[in-house]
Amino acid sequence: MHAIELPSYKEQSPKVAERFARLKQREVIMEAEGISRIFSSEKEEITALSDVSFKAYRREFLSVIGPSGCGKSTLIRILSGLDQATSGQVLLDGKPVAEPGPERGMVFQGYTLFPWLSVKKNVMFGLEVAGLSRATAESEAMQWIDMVGLADFASHYPAQLSGGMKQRVAIARALANQPRVLLMDEPFGALDAQTRAKMQSYLMQIWRNVDITIIFITHDLDEAVYLSDRILVLDAHPGRVREMVEVPVEQPRSPAQHLNPEFLATKNHIEELIHPPSEEEENLPMIRMTTVQDEIF
């Protein structure tokens, strides 16, 4: 049995090449220019991000991935306005981002729903804060709840929902204000594998039907390749841009593509960027707690 020889991830079909050409003709929605973030204390300074620059185009799905400690969550907090860069700037439609705003929706890994409000009330919350009447907010909220497939659960409370359903409510709430960009910080990281796969499918369906750019933080290589147009790969300590990877897997995506040569080649390439083959395995200091004769291999 011979090993399958994978193509270079850069080998794009004419259809994929045409898709990327069209993508880069769209307007730039969000841009990071030389973002650096230094955390200071009395004892030391830690550089979490160093000179990170990239562009996200209209209706693009852009994932950010990298080794632990590369500053992925710090980056998305800066993009959202929840944190400030030490140097550099974030531009949204060409204007500097200084604080959170309704033009950027945010979905976290944790379930950030108000437990005392129903699904409908959770989605209505931001609309009412924005000044919409209760009737208008309710009407618009129900449209988004229906879009994420939870119309039958509008009167339920978060405690009555599964983890995947809670995240669908969180997505509906983030989209209800019709933001330009949806920022997602490992939103499916706490879900089991089966629910995670379903949520990926739901998110792809939503993205195809909504005029929105998605910037998605993940540590899962399969998830990044499956969902993304492009993947921003970061180095760690400090976090800096290693490479912007164009995913050569044709759209629309399906779970069967996980075994495609293009999918596997892209995943392998990103794995080598994050964990180079020459990188030595770290040996932990171990205390022997079994007899010498009792070997496992």
N, C-alpha and C positions, 0 to 999 in steps of 0.2 A: 504494500500500500504506500503510495507516494504522497508526500506532503503537498498541499495546494500552494502554488506560487502566487502570492498576492501581487496585484498591480501597485504601482506607486499611487499614494492617495492623491497626487497631483494630476493623475490621468483622468480628465473630465470628458464625459460624452459631449457631443455637440449640444444636446438639449440642456445639460447642466451648465455648460459654458455660456450659453445664451441667457440662462436664468441669472447668472452672476453679472453678466453685462447689463441686463435690465436693472438689477438691484442697484448697481453703482451709478445708474443714471437718475435714481430717485433723489429727493432732497435729503440732506442730513438732518435728522431730528435731534439727536443728542451727540455731543462731542466732549471727550475728555482731553484736555491740553496740559501735559506735563504734570499730572497729579502726583504729589508726594504727601505722605502723612507720617509725621514723627510724633510719637508719644513720649513725653518727658516726665521724669520723676526726679526726686532728690538724688537718687543713686545712679540713674542711667537714662540714656535716650534710646528708644527703639524705633527704627525706621520700618514702618509697616508697608508702605508703598513708596516707590521711587520712580518718578518720571514716567507715569503711565499715560499713554495717549492712544486714543482710538476713536472711530466714528461709528455711529449706528444709524442706518438708513430707515426711511419710512417703511413700515410693515415688515421689517427684518426681525428674525428670531436669532438673537445673538446670545450665546452662552459664554460664561466665564468659568474656567476650570484651572486647577493647579494643585500642588502639594499642600498638605496641611501647613498653615501659618503663612500662606502667600498673600493674605490680605483681601480675600474675595469679599467677605462680609463688610470689611472696612470700606472697600471700594463702593459697594452698592449703597451703603449708608451715606457716603459722600454724594453719590449721584442723586439720592433722594432728598438731600438737604438736611438729613438728620445729624450729619457730622460735617466738619469743615476741613478742607485740605490745608496742609501747612503751606504748600505752594502749588501753583497751577490753578486751573479753573475748569468748571463744568459749564457747558453751554447747552441750552435747550432752545431750539429754533433760533440760534445765534445770540441768545441773551443769557448772561451769567446766572447761574443757580446759586442762591444764597440761603435758602430756607425751604422747608417742605411746601408743596403747593398742589392744588387739585389737578394740575396737568401731569402729575406723576403719581400713579397708583402703586401701592406697595403691598406685597404678600410675603409674610414671614413663614419660617418653618413651624413655629408654634401657632396654636389656634388662637388668634387674637380677637375672637368674637366676644361681644358682651353677653355673658351667660344669662343675664336677666331679661334679655330682649329676644323675641322670636326671630326666625330667619328673615321674615319680611321687615321687621323693625330694624334689624342689623343692617340690612341693605339700604333701608330708607334713611338711616342716621346721617350719613354724609350729605345726602340730598337736602334734608331739612336744615342742616347746618349752613348749607350754601344758599338758603333762603327760599327754597321751593315750598309751595303750599303742601299741606299734608296729602291732599287728594292727588296732586301732581307727583309728589314723591312716591306715593303708594303705587300709582300707575306705572311709573318708570321702573321702580324697584321690581315689580312683578315681571316686567319684560326681561330683566336680567336674570331673575330667579328661574324663569322659564327657559332661558337660553342655556343655563347650566344644568337643566334637567331636574329641578327641585320644586316645581310648581305645587306638587302634592304635599310638600313639607313646609310650605310657607308659614304655617302657624306653629311649627315645632320649635323647641328651644335647643340650643347647642348640646345640652346634656343628652338629648334624645337622638343625636346624629352620630354616625360613624366618623372616623377620622377623615376619610376621603370626602364625605358630604360636607364636613366643616370647612375643608379647604375650598370646595366649590362655592360655598357661601362667601368665604373670604375673597375669592376671585370676583364673584358677582358684586360684592361691596366695593372692591377696588375699581371695577370697570364702570360702576354706576355713574361716577362723575365724569365719564368719558375722557379719561386722561390721554395724553399723547403717547406716554410711555408707561408700560407695566413692568415694574421692577419686582423680581421674585428671588428671595434669598433661601435657597434649598427648600422650596415649599413642600416637596414630597419626601424629604429625608426621613421623617418619622413614620412613614407608612410602610406596611408590609409589601412584599414584592408584587403580589397580585393587585392590590389596591393602587400601588404606584403605577403599574402598567395601565390601569384603567384611567387614572388621572392624566397620564401623558396623552392618552387618546382624546380625552375630553378637552385638554388644553389645545391640542392641535386643531380640533374642530372649532373651538371658540376663536382661535387666532385667525383661521381662514375666513371667518364671518365678521370680524371686527377690524376696523381701521386702526390698528395699534402696533407699536413697536415693542417687542418684548426683550428685556435683558434679564437673563436667567442664570443664577448662581447654582452650581452643582459640583459635587465631588465624584459623580458617577459617570464614567466614560461612555457607557452604552446610552445613558439618558442624554448626554450632551450631543452625541453623534445623531441619535434618532430624532431629536427635536430641532436641531439648529440649522440655520443657513451657514453661519460662521461661528467659530469657537475661538475666543481669546484665551490663550494659554499663558499663565503667569508663572514666573520663577518665584522661589521663596527666599526670604531672609536677605534683602528685603524683596517685597513683591514688585516685580517689573515685567514688562511684556517680553515673553519669549518668542511667541509667534502668533499670527492671526491665521487660523486654518479655515480654508473654504471646504465645506463638506460636499464631496462629489456624489452624494447619494440623491437619486432623483426624487422629486416631490410629485404627488403627495406620498407620504411615508406610510409604511405598514409594518407590523411586527415581523413579517417574514424577511424583511430587509436586513435584520440583524445578522443574517448569515451570508449576505451578499459580499463578494470580494471587495467592493468599494467601501462598504461599511467596515469590514474587518481591517482593511489596510489603513483607514483613517484612525480607527481605534488604536491600532498598533503604533502608528506614528505619534499620536498624542501620549500614549503610554511611555514611549521612548523619550519624549520631551520632558515629561514629568519625572520619570525614573530612568535616567540613562543606563544602558546596559553595563557601562564601566563602573557604575556606582556600587561600592562595596556594601554588603549587608552588615548592618550594625549588630554586633554581638553583645548580648546582655550579660551583665555579671550574674552568674547563676550559682545557687547553692544546691548541691546534689541531695535530693530528698527521696531517692530510691536506691536499691542495691545495685552494685556495679554489674552483676550478672543479669539483671532484669532489663535488657535492652529492647527497644521497640523496632529497631531495624539494624 
